[in-house]
């Protein structure tokens, strides 16, 4: 199985299986924020998204990136809780939302790769 790199910023490209990326790209082309974002991020309701400025949009991209990384971890661990359709849904939302943010602002959305969240959950 081939892997493809998604270049969303200069800091940390996502390297995912080609089939997963292709499905997410198709989903991103059909993405409609008010319909699809609540499914990708359960806490993001359409009523709370009205009148979004740049900062809340960047926060949403950051949350989507965290959710996608969680799904990627489940996929790599072969966890029974992994759902490919949900992973594609989150990745498609991330790609669509990240495409609307300028590259300089997108860098601020990314979380540190130190694994501190994993460390906190292990303690």
N, C-alpha and C positions, 0 to 999 in steps of 0.2 A: 504494500500500500504506500502510495506516495504522500509526501508532506509538502505543504505550501506555506510560505511565509506571508502573513498579512501585515503590510507596513502601514500602521495607523499613526505613527510618530517616529522620530529618530531615536527615542529612548529604548523602547522594548517592543519589537515586533512579535506578533503572535505566530507561533508555528503549530499548525494543526493539520490533521489528515485532509487530503485534497477533497474527498467527498463531503466532509463536514463543511469546509469552506465554500464549496460550490453551492451546497444547499443553503447556507447562510447568505450568500450573495444573492441568490434568487429571492429568498425571504426579505432581504433588505430592499430590493427593488419594489416589492409589494407592500412594504412597511407603511402603516398609517399609525401615527403616534397615539392618538386617543383610543384607537381600537386595540393595538398590539402591546403598548407599553405596560398596561396593568397585568397582562399575562406573563410578561418577561420579568417584571418587578412587582410582586404582589402588593407592596405598600404604596405604589404610585397610582393613585386614582385620577381619572381625567379631570375631576373638579379641582384638584390641587395643582394642576398643570397650567391653568389658564393664566395668561399674562406672564409667561416665563421670560425672564431676562437671560443674560449670558451665564451668570453664576449658577442658578438652579440647573440649567442645561448641563453644565460641566459636572455638577454633582450627580446628575442622573447617569452621565457617561461613566463616571467613577464607580457608581454602584453597579452598573451593568458589567463593567470590567471585573469587579470583584465576584459577581455572580457567575460570570463566564469562567473565571479561574477556578471557582468551586466545582463547576460541572466538569471542567477539564481534569481536575484532581480525581473526581469520582470515576471518570472514564479511564484514566491511566491505572487506577487501582482495581479496575474491573468490579466495582462495587455493584451490588444488586439494586441499589437505589438509583443508579444512573439511568436516565431516560434520554435517548438520542434526540427525540423530537423537542424536548424542553431545552436541551443544549443548543440546538439549531435556532430555536426561538430567541433565546437570550443573545446568542452570537449575532443573529440578524438584526436585532434591536440595537446592539452595540455598534455594529457597522453603520447602520442608518443614522443613529444619533451622532456618532463620531464624525461622520461626513459633514455635519452642519457646523462643526466647531473649527475655528482657525487653528492651524498646527501649533502656534505658540501657546494657545490656551489649552490645547489637548494634552500637552505635556504635564500640566498641573493636575489633570484628572487622574493620572496613573498613581497607584499606590506603590509603596516601597516593596521591593522584592525580598525583603529580609525574612519573610515567613513569620512575622510576629503574631499574626492571627492564629496560625497553626500552633505556635508555641503557647499562646494563651489558652487554646482549647486543650492542649496536652497537659497543662498544669492542673 
